[in-house]
Amino acid sequence: MIIGIPKEIKTLENRVAMTPGAVSSLVRQGNDVIVEAGAGLGSGLADDEYAAAGAKLVSASEAWAAEMVIKVKEPIESEYRYLRGDLLLFTYLHLAADPDLTDALLKSGTTGIAYETVRSKDGTLPLLTPMSEVAGRMATQVGAHLLEKTQGGRGILLGGVPGVNPAEVLVLGGGIVGTNAARIAMGMGARVTILDLSHARLQYLDDVFQGRITTMMSTEPNIRELITRADLVIGSVLVPGGKTPKLVTRDMLPLMKEGSVIVDVAVDQGGCVETSKPTTHDHPTFIIDGVVHYGVANMPGAVPRTSTFALVNQTAPYALRLAAKGLAALKDDPGFLLGLNTYKGKLTCPAAGDALGIEAINPEDAF
């Protein structure tokens, strides 16, 4: 198979879809790998490393002309012209929050396999997990920085100092992002509360953190009460393939402290804060009612070296299977099949269909 690795062109996105090591594995399997020149530079991976791994360095249009294109982020508008009916696209898609991309994929007939909806046998999301871990840890780091007065925050140190209270951190959602955010916040000395809908998950978190954080059920009254005390709110809600619910509504914002901070990690799926909107690394924040909002939709792109290797550790085995078997690889693995989001002009992710209000079929009915 001819496999293309284009350079990511989303604003300040420095990750790359395959490392030279992964390219070498694809080449040894008998594939032709073409990599856009400069694709790995943002992650500290030079063109000559890809060439040594057996890749051919090409232009963007040549990389996109491959049979299978592997990316990190979803195609942006300037890349829609590359979509076509005989293209197999393997990347993050996040269609529930992007009707324009969904329309482009369906009109072109592109087969789109989304990292974020692939499931393993135990029901987890193996291709989303590494970036959730990065984003969760970054969320606290970013939030601590934004609480500084020079960034528009309240001017408080997350962990406090002897004789001065630490910050109050509220984490909405106890999944991978939320757990990692809480771990870093606790490590920095903050007072942490996690909300989740699952009592079993809250029990798990209480055990993992040995009672050093507060766990509560995610209900509107609890959220409304806790945001009045929070200095930093981290949104980490996930509905796989679907749009996130708005847990913090517009009318709650005036209840929050002046200079408090919201980091909405869920913004790439629509966000769990009603006032959130996607931002970029060069303009990451905006302020509403005195509350600093951070909504960068590709947070891990700020730490591309770590993120690229963490992502490729998980995606490369799936890419090898696709390269070897094509779409038959999906038929062999029901969890992998759940990654199929578009196929021959049909939306094959019901959760995205529900969010966008368009007809979708189950992926197993696509072939």
ROFIRO-493411 format. One record per residue (C-alpha): x, y, z; residue in three letters; residue number from 0. Coordinates in nm, 3 decimals. Each point is the difference from the previous one (the first is absolute). Example, Ala and Ser with C-alpha at 12.3 -4.5 7.8 and 13.67 -1.06 7.14 Angstrom:
<gunus>
+---------+---------+---------+-----+-----+
|       x |       y |       z |   r |   k |
+---------+---------+---------+-----+-----+
|   1.230 |  -0.450 |   0.780 | ALA |   0 |
|   0.137 |   0.344 |  -0.066 | SER |   1 |
+---------+---------+---------+-----+-----+
</gunus>
This chain:
<gunus>
+---------+---------+---------+-----+-----+
|       x |       y |       z |   r |   k |
+---------+---------+---------+-----+-----+
|   0.000 |   0.000 |   0.000 | MET |   0 |
|   0.111 |   0.358 |  -0.064 | ILE |   1 |
|  -0.022 |   0.192 |   0.329 | ILE |   2 |
|   0.023 |   0.378 |   0.024 | GLY |   3 |
|   0.102 |   0.204 |   0.305 | ILE |   4 |
|  -0.077 |   0.369 |  -0.061 | PRO |   5 |
|   0.121 |   0.285 |   0.217 | LYS |   6 |
|  -0.255 |   0.123 |   0.254 | GLU |   7 |
|  -0.110 |   0.355 |  -0.085 | ILE |   8 |
|  -0.247 |   0.078 |   0.278 | LYS |   9 |
|   0.119 |   0.311 |   0.187 | THR |  10 |
|   0.316 |  -0.081 |   0.198 | LEU |  11 |
|  -0.058 |  -0.375 |  -0.033 | GLU |  12 |
|   0.346 |  -0.155 |   0.020 | ASN |  13 |
|  -0.081 |  -0.369 |   0.034 | ARG |  14 |
|   0.054 |  -0.247 |  -0.283 | VAL |  15 |
|  -0.202 |  -0.314 |  -0.069 | ALA |  16 |
|   0.286 |  -0.250 |  -0.025 | MET |  17 |
|   0.353 |  -0.007 |   0.143 | THR |  18 |
|   0.295 |  -0.128 |  -0.207 | PRO |  19 |
|  -0.015 |  -0.322 |   0.202 | GLY |  20 |
|  -0.363 |  -0.055 |  -0.096 | ALA |  21 |
|   0.079 |   0.083 |  -0.362 | VAL |  22 |
|   0.275 |  -0.260 |   0.004 | SER |  23 |
|  -0.251 |  -0.262 |   0.120 | SER |  24 |
|  -0.242 |   0.091 |  -0.280 | LEU |  25 |
|   0.278 |  -0.017 |  -0.259 | VAL |  26 |
|   0.121 |  -0.338 |   0.125 | ARG |  27 |
|  -0.357 |  -0.125 |  -0.042 | GLN |  28 |
|   0.031 |   0.080 |  -0.371 | GLY |  29 |
|  -0.177 |   0.337 |  -0.010 | ASN |  30 |
|   0.113 |   0.313 |  -0.182 | ASP |  31 |
|   0.002 |   0.290 |   0.247 | VAL |  32 |
|   0.009 |   0.358 |  -0.123 | ILE |  33 |
|   0.053 |   0.279 |   0.252 | VAL |  34 |
|  -0.047 |   0.370 |  -0.065 | GLU |  35 |
|   0.333 |   0.178 |   0.039 | ALA |  36 |
|   0.020 |   0.169 |   0.338 | GLY |  37 |
|  -0.291 |  -0.197 |   0.149 | ALA |  38 |
|   0.197 |  -0.109 |   0.305 | GLY |  39 |
|   0.201 |   0.313 |   0.072 | LEU |  40 |
|  -0.240 |   0.131 |   0.263 | GLY |  41 |
|   0.054 |  -0.319 |   0.198 | SER |  42 |
|   0.376 |   0.010 |  -0.044 | GLY |  43 |
|  -0.001 |  -0.266 |  -0.274 | LEU |  44 |
|   0.213 |   0.091 |  -0.300 | ALA |  45 |
|  -0.069 |  -0.086 |  -0.364 | ASP |  46 |
|   0.316 |  -0.207 |  -0.021 | ASP |  47 |
|  -0.130 |  -0.223 |   0.281 | GLU |  48 |
|  -0.307 |  -0.080 |  -0.210 | TYR |  49 |
|   0.213 |  -0.055 |  -0.308 | ALA |  50 |
|   0.223 |  -0.238 |   0.195 | ALA |  51 |
|  -0.313 |  -0.188 |   0.111 | ALA |  52 |
|  -0.090 |  -0.060 |  -0.364 | GLY |  53 |
|  -0.247 |   0.282 |  -0.065 | ALA |  54 |
|  -0.006 |   0.218 |  -0.309 | LYS |  55 |
|  -0.022 |   0.375 |   0.069 | LEU |  56 |
|  -0.270 |   0.170 |  -0.205 | VAL |  57 |
|  -0.227 |   0.305 |  -0.024 | SER |  58 |
|  -0.330 |   0.038 |   0.185 | ALA |  59 |
|  -0.208 |  -0.085 |  -0.308 | SER |  60 |
|   0.207 |  -0.313 |  -0.063 | GLU |  61 |
|  -0.038 |  -0.115 |   0.361 | ALA |  62 |
|  -0.376 |   0.048 |  -0.021 | TRP |  63 |
|  -0.013 |  -0.197 |  -0.327 | ALA |  64 |
|   0.090 |  -0.322 |   0.183 | ALA |  65 |
|  -0.242 |  -0.288 |   0.041 | GLU |  66 |
|  -0.004 |   0.047 |   0.379 | MET |  67 |
|   0.075 |   0.329 |   0.172 | VAL |  68 |
|   0.091 |  -0.004 |   0.367 | ILE |  69 |
|  -0.032 |   0.328 |   0.192 | LYS |  70 |
|  -0.026 |   0.132 |   0.353 | VAL |  71 |
|  -0.269 |   0.267 |  -0.022 | LYS |  72 |
|  -0.311 |   0.013 |  -0.214 | GLU |  73 |
|   0.032 |   0.160 |  -0.346 | PRO |  74 |
|  -0.059 |   0.374 |   0.002 | ILE |  75 |
|  -0.182 |   0.187 |  -0.276 | GLU |  76 |
|   0.305 |   0.055 |  -0.219 | SER |  77 |
|   0.054 |  -0.378 |  -0.004 | GLU |  78 |
|  -0.353 |  -0.093 |  -0.105 | TYR |  79 |
|   0.110 |   0.009 |  -0.365 | ARG |  80 |
|   0.212 |  -0.308 |   0.063 | TYR |  81 |
|  -0.296 |  -0.213 |   0.113 | LEU |  82 |
|  -0.120 |  -0.255 |  -0.256 | ARG |  83 |
|  -0.196 |  -0.320 |  -0.033 | GLY |  84 |
|   0.296 |  -0.239 |  -0.011 | ASP |  85 |
|   0.177 |   0.151 |   0.302 | LEU |  86 |
|   0.034 |  -0.180 |   0.333 | LEU |  87 |
|   0.056 |   0.263 |   0.271 | LEU |  88 |
|   0.122 |  -0.103 |   0.346 | PHE |  89 |
|   0.008 |   0.287 |   0.252 | THR |  90 |
|  -0.192 |   0.180 |   0.273 | TYR |  91 |
|  -0.327 |   0.130 |  -0.148 | LEU |  92 |
|  -0.230 |   0.127 |   0.281 | HIS |  93 |
|  -0.290 |   0.027 |  -0.243 | LEU |  94 |
|  -0.268 |   0.075 |   0.259 | ALA |  95 |
|   0.132 |   0.354 |   0.037 | ALA |  96 |
|   0.088 |   0.056 |  -0.367 | ASP |  97 |
|  -0.290 |  -0.006 |  -0.247 | PRO |  98 |
|   0.212 |   0.151 |  -0.279 | ASP |  99 |
|   0.261 |  -0.277 |   0.015 | LEU | 100 |
|  -0.274 |  -0.262 |   0.022 | THR | 101 |
|  -0.163 |   0.143 |  -0.312 | ASP | 102 |
|   0.333 |   0.005 |  -0.185 | ALA | 103 |
|   0.076 |  -0.361 |   0.089 | LEU | 104 |
|  -0.345 |  -0.119 |  -0.103 | LEU | 105 |
|  -0.007 |   0.193 |  -0.328 | LYS | 106 |
|   0.347 |  -0.128 |  -0.095 | SER | 107 |
|  -0.079 |  -0.359 |   0.093 | GLY | 108 |
|   0.318 |  -0.024 |   0.209 | THR | 109 |
|   0.028 |  -0.294 |   0.239 | THR | 110 |
|   0.079 |   0.162 |   0.335 | GLY | 111 |
|   0.121 |  -0.202 |   0.296 | ILE | 112 |
|   0.011 |   0.207 |   0.319 | ALA | 113 |
|   0.251 |  -0.070 |   0.273 | TYR | 114 |
|  -0.240 |   0.120 |   0.268 | GLU | 115 |
|  -0.270 |  -0.262 |  -0.057 | THR | 116 |
|   0.218 |  -0.311 |  -0.031 | VAL | 117 |
|  -0.053 |  -0.229 |   0.298 | ARG | 118 |
|   0.207 |  -0.282 |   0.146 | SER | 119 |
|  -0.146 |  -0.327 |   0.125 | LYS | 120 |
|  -0.043 |   0.140 |   0.351 | ASP | 121 |
|  -0.206 |   0.292 |  -0.131 | GLY | 122 |
|   0.269 |   0.265 |   0.046 | THR | 123 |
|   0.110 |   0.249 |  -0.267 | LEU | 124 |
|   0.362 |  -0.092 |  -0.072 | PRO | 125 |
|   0.070 |   0.264 |  -0.264 | LEU | 126 |
|  -0.158 |   0.283 |   0.200 | LEU | 127 |
|   0.157 |  -0.093 |   0.333 | THR | 128 |
|   0.357 |   0.125 |  -0.059 | PRO | 129 |
|  -0.113 |   0.348 |  -0.105 | MET | 130 |
|  -0.253 |   0.007 |   0.286 | SER | 131 |
|   0.285 |  -0.070 |   0.238 | GLU | 132 |
|   0.204 |   0.284 |  -0.149 | VAL | 133 |
|  -0.293 |   0.243 |  -0.009 | ALA | 134 |
|  -0.104 |  -0.083 |   0.356 | GLY | 135 |
|   0.347 |   0.063 |   0.137 | ARG | 136 |
|   0.034 |   0.315 |  -0.209 | MET | 137 |
|  -0.338 |   0.133 |   0.115 | ALA | 138 |
|   0.120 |   0.048 |   0.355 | THR | 139 |
|   0.334 |   0.139 |  -0.116 | GLN | 140 |
|  -0.175 |   0.248 |  -0.230 | VAL | 141 |
|  -0.258 |   0.089 |   0.263 | GLY | 142 |
|   0.269 |   0.072 |   0.259 | ALA | 143 |
|   0.168 |   0.237 |  -0.246 | HIS | 144 |
|  -0.326 |   0.177 |  -0.088 | LEU | 145 |
|  -0.073 |   0.063 |   0.367 | LEU | 146 |
|   0.296 |   0.237 |   0.002 | GLU | 147 |
|  -0.106 |   0.366 |   0.005 | LYS | 148 |
|   0.198 |   0.078 |  -0.315 | THR | 149 |
|  -0.213 |  -0.257 |  -0.186 | GLN | 150 |
|  -0.330 |   0.146 |   0.120 | GLY | 151 |
|  -0.040 |  -0.236 |   0.293 | GLY | 152 |
|  -0.060 |   0.056 |   0.369 | ARG | 153 |
|   0.369 |   0.020 |   0.077 | GLY | 154 |
|   0.022 |  -0.311 |   0.213 | ILE | 155 |
|   0.246 |  -0.287 |   0.017 | LEU | 156 |
|  -0.169 |  -0.333 |  -0.062 | LEU | 157 |
|   0.164 |  -0.171 |   0.295 | GLY | 158 |
|   0.007 |   0.298 |   0.234 | GLY | 159 |
|   0.279 |   0.034 |   0.255 | VAL | 160 |
|   0.018 |  -0.064 |   0.375 | PRO | 161 |
|  -0.256 |   0.224 |   0.165 | GLY | 162 |
|  -0.192 |   0.070 |  -0.324 | VAL | 163 |
|  -0.276 |  -0.217 |  -0.144 | ASN | 164 |
|   0.064 |  -0.188 |  -0.326 | PRO | 165 |
|  -0.229 |   0.035 |  -0.300 | ALA | 166 |
|  -0.327 |  -0.189 |  -0.032 | GLU | 167 |
|  -0.008 |  -0.215 |  -0.314 | VAL | 168 |
|  -0.325 |  -0.146 |  -0.133 | LEU | 169 |
|   0.029 |  -0.280 |  -0.256 | VAL | 170 |
|  -0.311 |  -0.083 |  -0.200 | LEU | 171 |
|   0.026 |  -0.365 |  -0.102 | GLY | 172 |
|   0.207 |  -0.277 |   0.152 | GLY | 173 |
|   0.125 |  -0.172 |  -0.314 | GLY | 174 |
|   0.354 |  -0.003 |  -0.138 | ILE | 175 |
|   0.023 |   0.378 |  -0.040 | VAL | 176 |
|  -0.154 |   0.073 |   0.338 | GLY | 177 |
|   0.208 |  -0.255 |   0.186 | THR | 178 |
|   0.323 |   0.135 |  -0.145 | ASN | 179 |
|  -0.103 |   0.359 |   0.064 | ALA | 180 |
|  -0.082 |  -0.086 |   0.361 | ALA | 181 |
|   0.329 |  -0.184 |   0.046 | ARG | 182 |
|   0.204 |   0.304 |  -0.105 | ILE | 183 |
|  -0.218 |   0.244 |   0.198 | ALA | 184 |
|   0.033 |  -0.211 |   0.314 | MET | 185 |
|   0.373 |  -0.030 |  -0.057 | GLY | 186 |
|   0.026 |   0.379 |  -0.021 | MET | 187 |
|  -0.178 |   0.030 |   0.333 | GLY | 188 |
|  -0.345 |   0.117 |  -0.111 | ALA | 189 |
|  -0.328 |  -0.103 |   0.160 | ARG | 190 |
|  -0.169 |  -0.218 |  -0.260 | VAL | 191 |
|  -0.360 |  -0.110 |  -0.053 | THR | 192 |
|  -0.100 |  -0.240 |  -0.280 | ILE | 193 |
|  -0.358 |  -0.038 |  -0.120 | LEU | 194 |
|  -0.120 |  -0.301 |  -0.197 | ASP | 195 |
|  -0.330 |  -0.173 |  -0.079 | LEU | 196 |
|   0.130 |  -0.345 |   0.091 | SER | 197 |
|   0.008 |  -0.097 |   0.366 | HIS | 198 |
|   0.230 |  -0.290 |  -0.085 | ALA | 199 |
|   0.243 |   0.244 |  -0.163 | ARG | 200 |
|  -0.010 |   0.224 |   0.304 | LEU | 201 |
|   0.076 |  -0.299 |   0.222 | GLN | 202 |
|   0.295 |  -0.084 |  -0.223 | TYR | 203 |
|   0.132 |   0.356 |   0.014 | LEU | 204 |
|  -0.039 |   0.012 |   0.376 | ASP | 205 |
|   0.209 |  -0.316 |   0.025 | ASP | 206 |
|   0.262 |   0.115 |  -0.251 | VAL | 207 |
|   0.050 |   0.335 |   0.170 | PHE | 208 |
|  -0.035 |  -0.154 |   0.348 | GLN | 209 |
|  -0.261 |   0.252 |   0.108 | GLY | 210 |
|   0.223 |   0.302 |  -0.071 | ARG | 211 |
|  -0.249 |   0.149 |  -0.245 | ILE | 212 |
|  -0.375 |   0.054 |   0.035 | THR | 213 |
|  -0.232 |  -0.201 |  -0.223 | THR | 214 |
|  -0.361 |   0.101 |  -0.065 | MET | 215 |
|  -0.281 |  -0.093 |  -0.235 | MET | 216 |
|  -0.033 |   0.218 |  -0.307 | SER | 217 |
|  -0.333 |   0.174 |   0.048 | THR | 218 |
|  -0.107 |   0.353 |  -0.089 | GLU | 219 |
|  -0.040 |   0.108 |   0.366 | PRO | 220 |
|   0.348 |  -0.130 |   0.083 | ASN | 221 |
|   0.154 |   0.176 |  -0.299 | ILE | 222 |
|  -0.183 |   0.324 |   0.076 | ARG | 223 |
|   0.124 |  -0.006 |   0.359 | GLU | 224 |
|   0.357 |  -0.106 |  -0.068 | LEU | 225 |
|   0.078 |   0.250 |  -0.275 | ILE | 226 |
|  -0.057 |   0.283 |   0.247 | THR | 227 |
|   0.305 |  -0.124 |   0.192 | ARG | 228 |
|   0.215 |  -0.119 |  -0.290 | ALA | 229 |
|   0.306 |   0.191 |  -0.113 | ASP | 230 |
|   0.060 |  -0.240 |  -0.289 | LEU | 231 |
|  -0.266 |  -0.207 |  -0.180 | VAL | 232 |
|   0.120 |  -0.274 |  -0.235 | ILE | 233 |
|  -0.255 |  -0.140 |  -0.244 | GLY | 234 |
|   0.081 |  -0.362 |  -0.079 | SER | 235 |
|  -0.330 |  -0.150 |  -0.109 | VAL | 236 |
|  -0.007 |  -0.255 |  -0.283 | LEU | 237 |
|  -0.281 |  -0.147 |  -0.206 | VAL | 238 |
|   0.187 |  -0.227 |  -0.247 | PRO | 239 |
|  -0.071 |   0.123 |  -0.350 | GLY | 240 |
|  -0.273 |   0.235 |   0.123 | GLY | 241 |
|  -0.040 |   0.356 |   0.119 | LYS | 242 |
|   0.070 |   0.078 |   0.365 | THR | 243 |
|  -0.282 |   0.126 |   0.225 | PRO | 244 |
|   0.016 |   0.357 |   0.132 | LYS | 245 |
|   0.062 |  -0.049 |   0.371 | LEU | 246 |
|   0.094 |   0.362 |   0.073 | VAL | 247 |
|  -0.273 |   0.220 |  -0.145 | THR | 248 |
|   0.015 |   0.368 |  -0.088 | ARG | 249 |
|  -0.201 |   0.104 |   0.306 | ASP | 250 |
|   0.252 |  -0.169 |   0.232 | MET | 251 |
|   0.290 |   0.217 |  -0.113 | LEU | 252 |
|  -0.085 |   0.304 |   0.218 | PRO | 253 |
|   0.015 |  -0.233 |   0.303 | LEU | 254 |
|   0.371 |  -0.057 |  -0.058 | MET | 255 |
|   0.281 |   0.204 |   0.153 | LYS | 256 |
|   0.152 |   0.288 |  -0.192 | GLU | 257 |
|   0.319 |  -0.127 |  -0.163 | GLY | 258 |
|  -0.087 |  -0.368 |   0.035 | SER | 259 |
|   0.095 |  -0.226 |  -0.291 | VAL | 260 |
|  -0.180 |  -0.258 |  -0.215 | ILE | 261 |
|   0.205 |  -0.247 |  -0.204 | VAL | 262 |
|  -0.248 |  -0.187 |  -0.221 | ASP | 263 |
|   0.188 |  -0.304 |  -0.129 | VAL | 264 |
|  -0.324 |  -0.126 |  -0.155 | ALA | 265 |
|  -0.016 |   0.292 |  -0.243 | VAL | 266 |
|   0.091 |  -0.217 |  -0.302 | ASP | 267 |
|  -0.328 |  -0.184 |   0.055 | GLN | 268 |
|  -0.200 |   0.318 |   0.054 | GLY | 269 |
|   0.110 |   0.075 |   0.358 | GLY | 270 |
|  -0.173 |  -0.059 |   0.332 | CYS | 271 |
|  -0.017 |   0.372 |   0.081 | VAL | 272 |
|  -0.267 |   0.198 |  -0.185 | GLU | 273 |
|   0.227 |   0.303 |  -0.045 | THR | 274 |
|   0.293 |  -0.202 |  -0.136 | SER | 275 |
|   0.121 |   0.032 |  -0.357 | LYS | 276 |
|   0.302 |  -0.145 |  -0.179 | PRO | 277 |
|   0.314 |   0.211 |   0.027 | THR | 278 |
|   0.356 |  -0.042 |  -0.124 | THR | 279 |
|   0.342 |  -0.014 |   0.161 | HIS | 280 |
|   0.082 |   0.351 |  -0.126 | ASP | 281 |
|  -0.324 |   0.146 |   0.142 | HIS | 282 |
|  -0.097 |  -0.252 |   0.269 | PRO | 283 |
|  -0.231 |   0.195 |   0.232 | THR | 284 |
|  -0.292 |   0.237 |   0.019 | PHE | 285 |
|  -0.189 |   0.149 |   0.296 | ILE | 286 |
|  -0.375 |  -0.001 |   0.068 | ILE | 287 |
|  -0.143 |   0.142 |   0.324 | ASP | 288 |
|   0.352 |   0.024 |   0.139 | GLY | 289 |
|   0.064 |  -0.373 |  -0.050 | VAL | 290 |
|   0.300 |  -0.100 |  -0.209 | VAL | 291 |
|  -0.091 |  -0.267 |  -0.258 | HIS | 292 |
|   0.257 |  -0.227 |  -0.166 | TYR | 293 |
|  -0.129 |  -0.207 |  -0.293 | GLY | 294 |
|   0.297 |  -0.117 |  -0.207 | VAL | 295 |
|  -0.128 |  -0.299 |  -0.195 | ALA | 296 |
|   0.341 |  -0.157 |  -0.056 | ASN | 297 |
|   0.163 |   0.040 |   0.340 | MET | 298 |
|   0.253 |  -0.285 |  -0.047 | PRO | 299 |
|   0.138 |   0.186 |  -0.302 | GLY | 300 |
|   0.183 |   0.226 |   0.247 | ALA | 301 |
|   0.212 |  -0.293 |   0.117 | VAL | 302 |
|   0.044 |  -0.175 |  -0.335 | PRO | 303 |
|   0.304 |  -0.209 |   0.078 | ARG | 304 |
|  -0.175 |  -0.174 |   0.289 | THR | 305 |
|  -0.334 |  -0.011 |  -0.177 | SER | 306 |
|   0.122 |  -0.139 |  -0.332 | THR | 307 |
|   0.178 |  -0.294 |   0.157 | PHE | 308 |
|  -0.288 |  -0.068 |   0.242 | ALA | 309 |
|  -0.252 |   0.003 |  -0.284 | LEU | 310 |
|   0.202 |  -0.208 |  -0.246 | VAL | 311 |
|   0.064 |  -0.264 |   0.267 | ASN | 312 |
|  -0.373 |  -0.072 |  -0.023 | GLN | 313 |
|  -0.091 |   0.081 |  -0.360 | THR | 314 |
|   0.287 |  -0.178 |  -0.178 | ALA | 315 |
|  -0.126 |  -0.357 |   0.064 | PRO | 316 |
|  -0.341 |   0.097 |  -0.141 | TYR | 317 |
|   0.162 |   0.169 |  -0.300 | ALA | 318 |
|   0.198 |  -0.316 |  -0.070 | LEU | 319 |
|  -0.319 |  -0.205 |   0.004 | ARG | 320 |
|  -0.175 |   0.240 |  -0.238 | LEU | 321 |
|   0.299 |  -0.002 |  -0.233 | ALA | 322 |
|   0.009 |  -0.379 |  -0.004 | ALA | 323 |
|  -0.371 |  -0.073 |  -0.035 | LYS | 324 |
|  -0.176 |   0.320 |  -0.097 | GLY | 325 |
|  -0.357 |   0.024 |   0.125 | LEU | 326 |
|   0.003 |  -0.374 |   0.071 | ALA | 327 |
|   0.196 |   0.095 |   0.312 | ALA | 328 |
|  -0.317 |   0.166 |   0.129 | LEU | 329 |
|  -0.213 |  -0.306 |  -0.068 | LYS | 330 |
|   0.241 |  -0.211 |   0.204 | ASP | 331 |
|  -0.028 |   0.224 |   0.308 | ASP | 332 |
|  -0.336 |   0.139 |   0.119 | PRO | 333 |
|   0.175 |   0.264 |   0.210 | GLY | 334 |
|   0.204 |   0.121 |  -0.295 | PHE | 335 |
|  -0.316 |   0.005 |  -0.211 | LEU | 336 |
|  -0.147 |   0.257 |   0.240 | LEU | 337 |
|   0.264 |   0.239 |  -0.127 | GLY | 338 |
|  -0.173 |   0.013 |  -0.339 | LEU | 339 |
|  -0.174 |   0.341 |  -0.013 | ASN | 340 |
|  -0.061 |   0.051 |  -0.373 | THR | 341 |
|  -0.020 |  -0.246 |  -0.289 | TYR | 342 |
|  -0.105 |   0.058 |  -0.361 | LYS | 343 |
|  -0.200 |   0.310 |   0.082 | GLY | 344 |
|  -0.167 |  -0.144 |   0.309 | LYS | 345 |
|   0.048 |   0.110 |   0.359 | LEU | 346 |
|   0.082 |  -0.313 |   0.201 | THR | 347 |
|   0.024 |   0.152 |   0.348 | CYS | 348 |
|  -0.349 |   0.018 |   0.157 | PRO | 349 |
|   0.120 |   0.222 |   0.287 | ALA | 350 |
|   0.122 |   0.259 |  -0.250 | ALA | 351 |
|  -0.324 |  -0.033 |  -0.192 | GLY | 352 |
|  -0.200 |   0.073 |   0.314 | ASP | 353 |
|   0.211 |   0.307 |   0.073 | ALA | 354 |
|  -0.023 |   0.135 |  -0.355 | LEU | 355 |
|  -0.361 |  -0.096 |  -0.065 | GLY | 356 |
|   0.080 |  -0.207 |  -0.309 | ILE | 357 |
|  -0.066 |  -0.363 |  -0.086 | GLU | 358 |
|   0.267 |  -0.250 |   0.096 | ALA | 359 |
|   0.035 |  -0.374 |  -0.021 | ILE | 360 |
|   0.185 |  -0.240 |   0.225 | ASN | 361 |
|   0.352 |  -0.074 |  -0.127 | PRO | 362 |
|  -0.070 |  -0.373 |  -0.018 | GLU | 363 |
|  -0.274 |   0.075 |  -0.254 | ASP | 364 |
|   0.230 |   0.196 |  -0.231 | ALA | 365 |
|   0.156 |  -0.288 |  -0.194 | PHE | 366 |
+---------+---------+---------+-----+-----+
</gunus>
